[in-house]
Structures are given as C-alpha cells and as structure tokens.
Amino acid sequence: MKQTLTQLIEQKESLFRDQWRSSVEVLRDRVELFSSDSPVFAKVHRLMLSVIAIVENKESAEQAVDAQLRPIVFRLREIQSTHQLSSTEMVVMLFLMRNVLKSMIEDPALETPDHHAHEALKQASNLMNRLGLVFFENAMRLGEEDAGQHDVLAIEYALLYERTRQIAITDRLTGLYNFGYFLERLKEEKMRAERYHRLLSLIIFDIDHFKKYNDANGHPAGNEVLKKIAEILKEEAREVDIVARYGGEEMVVVLPETGRKRAAELAERIRERIASTVFNHMESQPLKKVTVSAGVATYPVDAANEEALVKRADTSLYEAKSGGRNRVIAYDPGNRVTIRYQAPREVSKVALVGNFNNWDKEVDIMQPQDDGVFQTTLPLAPGTYHYKFVLNDLEWIVDPANPQKTGDGWGGENSVLRVIA
C-alpha cells in the first residue's frame, strides 16, 4: 500500500528535526548581524525616522508618496543589497523594528510629550508590520531569488495603503477616528463581547452651548475647542478604547470589557477635567467655562445590540442635557433587583460579582444591614445573569439561598439570576 506524505513525514521525524535545526542555525547566524553594533543599526535607525516622518506628515497621501515613500524604498533596498539579506531576513528585520516601536510606546524612558507621539509610534509600527508582510508575500510568490527584483512597487503600495487607510478612518480636524470607523469598530466589539460574555460600554459626549460659543467667537475658535477636547479624551482613554468624532460637537468613547460604573467614572473624570481646563474666550459661555454633558450605556445590560446601545447612550445624554448640562448620566433600565447574602460566620466584606459587572469584585460592594445581612440593589435590564459572592476578597461562593445554578466553566458553579420586566 502506497504511503501518504503525512505517513512518510511522521516516520521521518528525526530527519525533519535535523532539517529544522539546520535552518534555525543558518537563520540565527545571519541574524547575529542585527545584534552587533554594526552599520546595520545606523541604517535601521534612519529608516525608522523616515517611517515616523510619514505618519507625522499632515499632507495628503499622494504628497507623502512623492516626498517620503521613495526614500524609504531606497533605504530598504540599500540595506538588503549592502548586507546581502534575503527576503526572509528582511522580514525578520522589519518585524524586529515593529517590536521595537511597539515597546517604545510603553517605555517611560521615552517621555513622549503628548498623545500624538504615541499615535505616531503605533502607526509606524503598523507600517513596519505591513512592510514585513510585503517582503514575505513577495518571497512566497516570486521565490527568494526573484523577490528582490520585483518588490519596490509593492513596498510603495504598502506604504501608501497604510497611509491612506489612516487618513480614511481619521477625522481631519480632531485627529480622532471618524464616524464610519466608529460604527465598524462598535459592531466588532459588540460581537466580541457577545462571544466571550463580556461587557461593552459606550460614552457619548456633547459640548454644552457650543453653538453659542461659535456664534460669539467664530468657527476657528470653536475648532480649537474641538481639538483640545479631543486631546483630553485621547489622553484619558485606555489603549484598547476607541475614541471617535460622532458628528458636530459630539464625540464618543467605546470601552471594551467595561461595565456601567467604570464607564461612568471615566466619563465623570473627563467631564471634570474639561470643566477645569482653560479655553480661549470661555468667559462667553453661560458658566464662564467650557463644559460637556455625557451619556453612558452598556451592552448587554442596557441594550441587546449595538444600535440599541447607541440609542441608550443618546437617551442618557439627552437626560444630562435637559437636566442642566455639565453632568454625566448612565442609562437606567428601570428594573431594580435586590440581592441579599446571610453570612453564616463573621465576614468583613462581601462583593457581588457577575456577568453584569465583568466579575469585578471592586464594583458592587454589598452593604451590611442591621440584621447582619449584606445587601445591594442593581439596575438590570430583563435577561439572565450569572453571579457569585466574594467574601473578604478571597473566597468565591455561589448564593446558598438560590437553588438555580449553572457551571462556571472552571469546575465550579455560578448562581443564576433571571430578571423579568
């Protein structure tokens, strides 16, 4: 009976291992060139600076091609030809450069002056990643020997693609993501939250009396306010959050894996910071300062899908505006659910955790009552929730008073809470 290729390779495992080790040794010897303090680093450093210059360039993508992309292509070809690097080795070098730029984003020693510097490093890292993919794809498609002769145009297109992609998803005035990208990412994050049973929160901000500010001071002054508030949002948001311009004077923050309370806390911190920030001509505003109102909503405890989530956050924003402005309102689903725990022994702290608060034991602390029972009341939309109690920050237990249980996926159980409208 004729052997299949799979069977043959399985029988020749030792040969396969020898070939693997030999290839690794060859690559390691070649990559040693990168670790030495050689002219390679000087060229790589110049290449990094050229790439960062692209993402800092505020001109159009076409101008970026003419003014900056060709020198980058030249430097890449120079490095490859001077040091006789294969396309595989170029891939390794470019991915190393990508990792360096990613590491610098989190390195406190860099002391980047503002959020723009972090954004530039992120975009430069993306460019390095795409360049690495271009070299890899060309090597696979054309072969190691021919790839070097055909990849110049592909490199230019890769750089142009990354540059135009960034322009396409960015609001030109504020530097935030634009409305289209916001909708796209909100849908993606909702699907991810649904798949992994996590929370997703949305904050919508609106500048109070912005028309009055524009009428009194002119649109250029209003644009400066928009840009400064956008900077504050980007600085206060986490790396994983999506900050976008929703339209006009409205901006949004999408917060993956974040519950209602944490989102409201961030919104309040941003509101306070904006209210305490000095803006030009702010004396023309009713409160003699620039302020914002904010609405907060969370999936799935407030809304069943991303469209409803936007509506819930917008409803909360309207409530904040009609209630006097300069305030944060989190959406209230209307239902109130009280959960109690009778401790059989002395306990100093009881927290309620569940899929309604991302299992965060610092969010919903239960309050001790006169009868010794710990109790908390939550606003929850109709639905089915899973929960536990955490005693003294250490012991996780199900609710002994609730007979409805389900597996928690870790060999234990969760209590089941069904909320009806």
C-alpha positions as CSV (number, residue, x, y, z in Angstrom):
1,M,0.0,0.0,0.0
2,K,1.4,3.4,-1.0
3,Q,2.4,5.7,1.8
4,T,0.9,9.1,2.1
5,L,3.1,12.1,2.5
6,T,1.8,12.6,6.1
7,Q,2.8,9.0,7.0
8,L,6.2,9.4,5.4
9,I,6.9,12.7,7.3
10,E,5.7,11.1,10.5
11,Q,8.2,8.2,10.0
12,K,11.0,10.7,9.2
13,E,10.6,12.8,12.3
14,S,14.3,12.7,13.1
15,L,15.2,13.9,9.5
16,F,12.6,16.6,9.8
17,R,14.1,17.7,13.2
18,D,17.6,17.8,11.7
19,Q,16.5,20.0,8.8
20,W,14.7,22.2,11.3
21,R,17.7,22.7,13.4
22,S,19.9,23.3,10.4
23,S,17.6,26.0,9.1
24,V,17.4,27.7,12.5
25,E,21.2,27.7,12.8
26,V,21.6,29.3,9.5
27,L,19.0,32.0,10.3
28,R,20.5,32.6,13.7
29,D,24.0,33.1,12.2
30,R,22.6,35.6,9.8
31,V,20.5,37.4,12.4
32,E,23.7,37.9,14.5
33,L,24.4,40.7,12.1
34,F,21.5,42.6,13.7
35,S,22.7,42.1,17.3
36,S,26.2,43.5,16.7
37,D,26.8,47.2,16.9
38,S,27.3,47.5,13.1
39,P,26.4,49.9,10.4
40,V,23.1,48.0,10.1
41,F,21.7,49.7,13.1
42,A,22.5,53.2,11.8
43,K,20.6,52.4,8.6
44,V,17.7,50.9,10.5
45,H,17.6,53.9,12.8
46,R,17.4,56.2,9.8
47,L,14.7,54.0,8.3
48,M,12.7,54.2,11.5
49,L,12.9,58.0,11.5
50,S,11.7,58.1,7.8
51,V,8.7,56.0,8.6
52,I,7.8,58.1,11.7
53,A,8.1,61.2,9.5
54,I,5.4,59.7,7.2
55,V,2.8,59.2,9.9
56,E,3.6,62.7,11.3
57,N,3.1,64.3,7.9
58,K,-0.2,66.1,7.7
59,E,-0.3,66.4,3.9
60,S,-2.2,64.2,1.5
61,A,-1.3,60.6,0.8
62,E,-0.2,61.4,-2.7
63,Q,2.2,64.1,-1.4
64,A,3.5,61.6,1.1
65,V,4.4,59.2,-1.8
66,D,6.3,61.8,-3.7
67,A,8.1,63.3,-0.8
68,Q,8.8,60.4,1.5
69,L,7.9,56.9,0.3
70,R,10.7,56.7,-2.3
71,P,13.5,57.4,0.2
72,I,12.2,54.6,2.4
73,V,12.1,52.2,-0.5
74,F,15.7,53.3,-1.4
75,R,16.8,52.7,2.2
76,L,15.2,49.2,2.3
77,R,16.9,48.2,-1.0
78,E,20.2,49.6,0.2
79,I,20.1,47.6,3.5
80,Q,19.1,44.4,1.6
81,S,21.8,44.7,-1.1
82,T,24.6,46.0,1.0
83,H,24.3,43.3,3.6
84,Q,23.2,40.6,1.2
85,L,19.9,39.9,3.1
86,S,17.4,37.5,1.8
87,S,13.7,38.4,1.8
88,T,13.3,36.1,4.9
89,E,16.0,38.1,6.7
90,M,14.3,41.3,5.7
91,V,11.1,40.1,7.2
92,V,12.8,39.3,10.4
93,M,14.5,42.7,10.5
94,L,11.2,44.6,9.8
95,F,9.3,42.6,12.4
96,L,12.1,43.4,14.9
97,M,11.7,47.0,14.1
98,R,7.9,46.7,14.6
99,N,8.5,45.2,18.0
100,V,11.0,47.9,18.9
101,L,8.4,50.6,18.1
102,K,5.7,48.8,20.0
103,S,7.9,48.5,23.1
104,M,8.8,52.2,22.9
105,I,5.1,53.1,23.2
106,E,5.1,51.7,26.8
107,D,8.6,52.7,27.8
108,P,8.5,55.6,30.4
109,A,12.1,56.5,29.5
110,L,10.9,57.8,26.1
111,E,8.9,60.6,27.9
112,T,6.7,61.3,24.8
113,P,5.3,64.8,25.1
114,D,1.7,64.0,24.2
115,H,-0.8,61.5,22.7
116,H,0.3,62.4,19.2
117,A,3.7,60.8,19.8
118,H,2.1,57.6,20.9
119,E,-0.2,57.6,17.9
120,A,2.8,58.1,15.6
121,L,4.7,55.2,17.1
122,K,1.6,53.0,16.7
123,Q,1.2,53.9,13.1
124,A,4.9,53.5,12.4
125,S,4.8,50.1,14.0
126,N,1.8,49.2,11.7
127,L,3.9,50.3,8.7
128,M,6.8,48.1,9.7
129,N,4.4,45.2,10.1
130,R,2.9,45.8,6.6
131,L,6.4,46.1,5.1
132,G,7.3,42.8,6.6
133,L,4.2,41.2,5.1
134,V,5.1,42.6,1.7
135,F,8.6,41.0,1.8
136,F,7.1,37.7,3.0
137,E,4.4,37.7,0.3
138,N,6.9,38.5,-2.5
139,A,9.3,35.8,-1.3
140,M,6.5,33.3,-1.3
141,R,5.0,34.4,-4.6
142,L,8.2,35.0,-6.6
143,G,10.8,32.9,-4.9
144,E,13.7,34.0,-2.8
145,E,15.9,34.9,-5.7
146,D,13.5,36.9,-7.8
147,A,11.6,38.7,-5.0
148,G,14.3,41.4,-4.5
149,Q,13.9,42.5,-8.1
150,H,10.1,42.9,-8.0
151,D,9.2,44.3,-4.6
152,V,9.9,48.0,-5.0
153,L,6.5,48.8,-6.3
154,A,4.9,46.5,-3.8
155,I,6.7,48.4,-1.0
156,E,5.4,51.7,-2.3
157,Y,1.9,50.4,-2.4
158,A,2.1,49.0,1.1
159,L,3.3,52.3,2.5
160,L,0.6,54.2,0.5
161,Y,-2.1,51.7,1.7
162,E,-1.2,52.2,5.4
163,R,-1.1,56.0,5.0
164,T,-4.4,56.2,3.1
165,R,-6.0,53.8,5.4
166,Q,-5.2,56.0,8.4
167,I,-6.5,59.1,6.5
168,A,-9.7,57.2,5.6
169,I,-10.6,56.4,9.2
170,T,-9.5,59.7,10.8
171,D,-11.3,62.9,11.3
172,R,-9.0,65.6,9.9
173,L,-9.9,68.3,12.4
174,T,-9.6,66.4,15.7
175,G,-7.4,63.5,14.8
176,L,-10.0,61.1,16.3
177,Y,-11.4,58.2,14.4
178,N,-14.3,59.2,12.2
179,F,-18.0,58.2,12.4
180,G,-17.7,55.3,9.8
181,Y,-14.8,53.7,11.7
182,F,-16.6,54.1,15.0
183,L,-19.6,52.2,13.6
184,E,-17.4,49.5,12.2
185,R,-15.4,49.0,15.5
186,L,-18.5,49.2,17.6
187,K,-20.0,46.3,15.7
188,E,-16.8,44.3,16.0
189,E,-16.5,44.9,19.7
190,K,-20.2,44.0,20.3
191,M,-19.6,40.7,18.5
192,R,-16.5,40.0,20.6
193,A,-18.3,40.9,23.9
194,E,-21.2,38.6,22.9
195,R,-18.8,35.7,22.0
196,Y,-16.8,36.0,25.3
197,H,-19.7,37.0,27.6
198,R,-18.1,40.3,28.5
199,L,-19.4,43.9,28.8
200,L,-19.1,46.7,26.4
201,S,-19.7,50.4,27.3
202,L,-20.3,53.5,25.2
203,I,-20.0,57.1,26.2
204,I,-21.3,60.0,24.1
205,F,-20.0,63.5,24.9
206,D,-21.6,66.7,23.7
207,I,-20.1,70.2,24.2
208,D,-22.6,72.4,26.1
209,H,-23.8,75.6,24.4
210,F,-21.4,75.0,21.5
211,K,-23.4,77.0,19.0
212,K,-23.4,79.9,21.4
213,Y,-19.6,79.7,21.6
214,N,-19.3,79.6,17.8
215,D,-21.7,82.5,17.4
216,A,-19.8,84.6,19.9
217,N,-16.2,83.7,18.9
218,G,-16.2,82.3,15.4
219,H,-15.8,78.8,14.0
220,P,-12.0,78.9,14.0
221,A,-12.1,79.4,17.8
222,G,-14.7,76.6,18.0
223,N,-12.4,74.3,16.1
224,E,-9.7,74.9,18.6
225,V,-12.1,73.8,21.4
226,L,-12.9,70.6,19.5
227,K,-9.3,69.8,19.1
228,K,-8.4,70.4,22.7
229,I,-11.3,68.3,24.0
230,A,-10.3,65.5,21.5
231,E,-6.9,65.6,23.0
232,I,-8.3,65.2,26.6
233,L,-10.4,62.3,25.5
234,K,-7.4,60.5,23.9
235,E,-5.2,61.1,27.0
236,E,-7.8,59.8,29.4
237,A,-8.9,56.8,27.4
238,R,-7.1,53.4,27.6
239,E,-5.0,51.9,24.8
240,V,-7.8,49.5,24.0
241,D,-10.6,52.1,23.9
242,I,-11.9,53.6,20.6
243,V,-12.2,57.4,20.6
244,A,-14.1,58.9,17.7
245,R,-15.9,62.0,16.5
246,Y,-19.5,61.2,16.3
247,G,-20.5,64.3,14.5
248,G,-20.5,68.1,15.0
249,E,-19.6,68.7,18.7
250,E,-20.3,65.1,19.8
251,M,-17.5,62.6,20.5
252,V,-17.7,59.0,21.6
253,V,-15.6,56.5,23.6
254,V,-16.1,52.8,23.1
255,L,-14.8,50.8,26.1
256,P,-14.4,47.1,25.7
257,E,-14.7,44.9,28.8
258,T,-16.0,47.8,30.8
259,G,-19.2,47.9,33.0
260,R,-21.5,50.8,33.6
261,K,-19.9,52.0,36.8
262,R,-16.4,52.1,35.4
263,A,-17.5,53.8,32.2
264,A,-19.4,56.4,34.2
265,E,-16.4,57.0,36.4
266,L,-14.2,57.7,33.3
267,A,-16.9,60.0,31.8
268,E,-17.0,61.9,35.1
269,R,-13.3,62.2,35.2
270,I,-13.3,63.6,31.6
271,R,-16.1,66.0,32.4
272,E,-14.3,67.4,35.4
273,R,-11.0,67.8,33.5
274,I,-12.7,69.7,30.7
275,A,-14.6,71.9,33.1
276,S,-11.3,72.8,34.8
277,T,-9.4,73.4,31.6
278,V,-8.7,76.9,30.4
279,F,-10.1,77.6,26.9
280,N,-9.8,80.8,24.9
281,H,-13.0,83.0,25.2
282,M,-14.6,80.7,27.7
283,E,-16.0,83.7,29.5
284,S,-18.6,83.9,26.7
285,Q,-20.1,80.6,28.0
286,P,-23.1,80.7,30.5
287,L,-20.9,79.1,33.3
288,K,-17.8,81.1,32.2
289,K,-16.2,77.9,31.2
290,V,-16.4,75.2,28.6
291,T,-18.3,72.1,29.8
292,V,-19.6,68.8,28.4
293,S,-22.5,66.5,29.1
294,A,-22.2,62.8,28.7
295,G,-24.5,59.7,28.4
296,V,-23.4,56.2,29.2
297,A,-24.8,52.8,28.3
298,T,-23.6,49.2,28.5
299,Y,-24.1,46.1,26.4
300,P,-25.9,43.8,27.2
301,V,-27.3,45.0,30.5
302,D,-28.8,48.1,28.8
303,A,-29.2,47.1,25.2
304,A,-29.4,43.9,23.1
305,N,-27.3,45.2,20.1
306,E,-25.0,48.0,19.0
307,E,-27.8,50.1,17.5
308,A,-29.8,50.0,20.8
309,L,-26.6,50.7,22.7
310,V,-26.1,54.0,20.8
311,K,-29.8,54.9,21.4
312,R,-29.5,54.2,25.1
313,A,-26.3,56.3,25.4
314,D,-28.0,59.1,23.4
315,T,-31.1,58.9,25.7
316,S,-28.8,59.3,28.7
317,L,-27.0,62.2,27.0
318,Y,-30.4,63.9,26.4
319,E,-31.3,63.4,30.0
320,A,-28.0,65.0,31.1
321,K,-28.6,68.0,28.7
322,S,-32.2,68.5,29.8
323,G,-31.2,68.1,33.4
324,G,-29.0,71.2,33.4
325,R,-25.9,70.1,31.4
326,N,-22.3,69.7,32.7
327,R,-23.1,66.3,34.1
328,V,-22.9,62.5,33.4
329,I,-25.9,60.2,33.2
330,A,-25.7,56.5,33.0
331,Y,-28.6,54.7,31.4
332,D,-31.2,53.3,33.8
333,P,-33.0,50.3,32.5
334,G,-35.8,50.8,35.1
335,N,-35.7,47.5,36.8
336,R,-34.3,47.2,40.4
337,V,-33.0,43.9,41.7
338,T,-32.1,43.5,45.3
339,I,-29.7,40.7,46.2
340,R,-29.0,39.6,49.8
341,Y,-26.5,37.4,51.5
342,Q,-26.7,36.0,55.0
343,A,-23.2,35.2,56.2
344,P,-23.1,32.1,58.4
345,R,-19.9,33.4,60.1
346,E,-18.2,36.7,60.6
347,V,-17.4,38.4,57.3
348,S,-16.0,41.9,57.0
349,K,-16.5,42.4,53.2
350,V,-18.9,40.9,50.7
351,A,-18.8,41.8,47.0
352,L,-21.3,40.8,44.3
353,V,-19.7,39.7,41.0
354,G,-21.2,38.5,37.8
355,N,-21.5,39.0,34.1
356,F,-23.3,42.3,34.7
357,N,-20.1,43.8,36.1
358,N,-17.3,41.9,34.4
359,W,-16.8,39.8,37.6
360,D,-15.1,42.9,39.1
361,K,-15.2,42.5,42.9
362,E,-14.4,46.2,43.5
363,V,-17.6,47.5,41.7
364,D,-20.6,46.2,43.6
365,I,-19.7,46.0,47.3
366,M,-22.7,44.8,49.4
367,Q,-23.7,46.8,52.4
368,P,-24.2,45.3,55.8
369,Q,-27.7,45.7,57.3
370,D,-28.8,45.9,60.9
371,D,-29.9,42.3,60.8
372,G,-26.4,41.2,59.7
373,V,-27.4,40.6,56.1
374,F,-25.3,42.0,53.3
375,Q,-27.4,43.6,50.6
376,T,-27.1,45.6,47.3
377,T,-29.6,46.8,44.7
378,L,-28.8,46.8,41.0
379,P,-30.4,48.4,37.9
380,L,-30.6,45.5,35.4
381,A,-32.4,45.1,32.1
382,P,-34.5,42.0,31.7
383,G,-32.4,38.9,31.0
384,T,-30.5,36.0,32.5
385,Y,-27.4,36.7,34.6
386,H,-24.8,34.6,36.4
387,Y,-23.2,35.7,39.7
388,K,-21.2,34.8,42.8
389,F,-20.3,36.3,46.1
390,V,-16.7,37.1,47.1
391,L,-16.0,37.0,50.8
392,N,-13.1,39.1,52.2
393,D,-11.7,39.4,48.7
394,L,-10.6,35.7,48.8
395,E,-13.5,33.2,48.9
396,W,-15.8,32.9,45.8
397,I,-19.1,31.2,46.6
398,V,-22.5,30.7,45.0
399,D,-25.6,32.1,46.6
400,P,-26.8,29.5,49.1
401,A,-30.3,30.9,49.0
402,N,-30.7,30.5,45.3
403,P,-31.2,26.9,44.1
404,Q,-30.7,27.8,40.4
405,K,-27.1,27.0,39.4
406,T,-25.0,26.5,36.3
407,G,-21.4,25.5,35.6
408,D,-18.9,28.3,35.6
409,G,-16.5,26.7,33.1
410,W,-13.8,26.3,35.7
411,G,-15.1,23.2,37.5
412,G,-17.3,25.2,39.8
413,E,-20.8,26.8,39.7
414,N,-22.5,30.1,39.3
415,S,-25.8,31.2,40.7
416,V,-28.4,32.1,38.0
417,L,-30.5,35.3,38.2
418,R,-33.4,35.8,35.9
419,V,-34.7,39.4,35.6
420,I,-38.2,39.9,34.3
421,A,-39.5,43.3,33.2
